[in-house]
Amino acid sequence: MQMPKVSECSVSSCAYNDNKACHALAITVGEDPDTPICDTFFESDTPGGDKSATAGVGACKAAECEYNADLECTAPNIEVGMQGNEADCLTFNSRH
């Protein structure tokens, strides 16, 4: 299984974001009753991550997403962006 990449992240306030690219080695998509929150989101004045790396989706706890299989993301890639006041997986698509 290939780890899906974060193809774009528009959450510019995240320490791992540089020019709409996520440089954490891997992110975790968490589960909230209403939205799939990026659990890796972290605000800091100090940039983080590996600038030569593009983040992958290491784990996904959004069990209601059609791309979730055994807590792994099966989408070819994902986008992360702000939904209200939260950094969310914008690729999330409910099974219902």
C-alpha positions in Angstrom: 0.0 0.0 0.0 1.3 3.4 -0.9 0.9 6.2 1.6 -1.3 8.9 0.0 0.3 12.3 -0.3 -1.0 15.7 0.9 -1.2 17.3 -2.5 -2.0 20.7 -1.1 -2.5 22.3 2.3 -3.8 25.9 2.4 -3.5 26.2 6.2 -0.7 28.7 6.1 -0.6 29.1 9.9 0.6 25.5 10.4 4.2 25.1 11.3 4.6 22.3 8.7 3.2 24.4 5.9 5.5 26.2 3.4 3.9 27.6 0.2 0.8 25.4 0.4 2.9 22.2 0.9 2.9 20.1 4.0 6.4 19.1 5.2 5.5 16.8 8.1 6.7 13.3 7.3 3.1 12.0 7.8 -0.2 13.5 9.1 -3.0 11.9 11.0 -6.6 12.7 10.1 -8.6 12.6 13.3 -12.3 12.1 13.9 -14.7 14.6 15.1 -18.4 14.0 15.0 -18.8 16.5 12.2 -15.4 17.0 10.5 -12.2 15.1 9.7 -9.6 17.3 11.6 -5.9 17.3 10.7 -4.5 16.1 14.1 -1.0 17.2 13.0 -2.0 20.8 12.6 0.3 22.9 14.9 0.8 26.7 15.1 4.3 27.9 15.8 6.6 30.7 14.9 9.3 28.0 14.3 8.9 26.2 11.0 8.7 22.4 11.3 9.1 19.3 9.1 11.5 18.3 6.4 11.5 20.8 3.5 12.5 18.0 1.1 9.5 15.8 2.1 5.9 16.0 1.1 3.6 14.7 3.8 1.7 11.5 3.5 -1.4 10.4 5.4 0.0 8.1 8.1 -3.4 7.3 9.7 -7.0 8.2 9.2 -9.5 7.9 12.1 -12.4 9.3 10.0 -14.2 5.9 9.8 -17.2 7.5 8.0 -15.1 8.5 5.0 -15.4 6.4 1.8 -11.6 6.4 1.4 -11.1 4.9 4.9 -10.2 1.2 4.9 -9.0 -0.2 8.2 -8.0 3.3 9.5 -5.9 3.8 6.4 -6.5 6.4 3.7 -7.1 4.9 0.2 -7.4 8.1 -1.7 -4.6 8.7 -4.2 -3.9 12.1 -2.4 -5.7 14.5 -0.2 -6.1 18.3 0.3 -6.1 20.0 3.7 -7.7 23.4 4.3 -9.7 25.4 6.7 -13.3 24.6 7.4 -14.5 27.2 9.9 -11.9 27.3 12.6 -10.4 23.9 11.9 -7.8 22.4 9.6 -9.7 19.6 7.9 -9.2 16.9 5.2 -11.1 18.5 2.3 -11.0 15.1 0.4 -13.3 13.6 3.1 -16.4 12.1 1.5 -19.0 10.6 3.7 -20.1 7.0 3.1 -23.7 8.1 3.6 
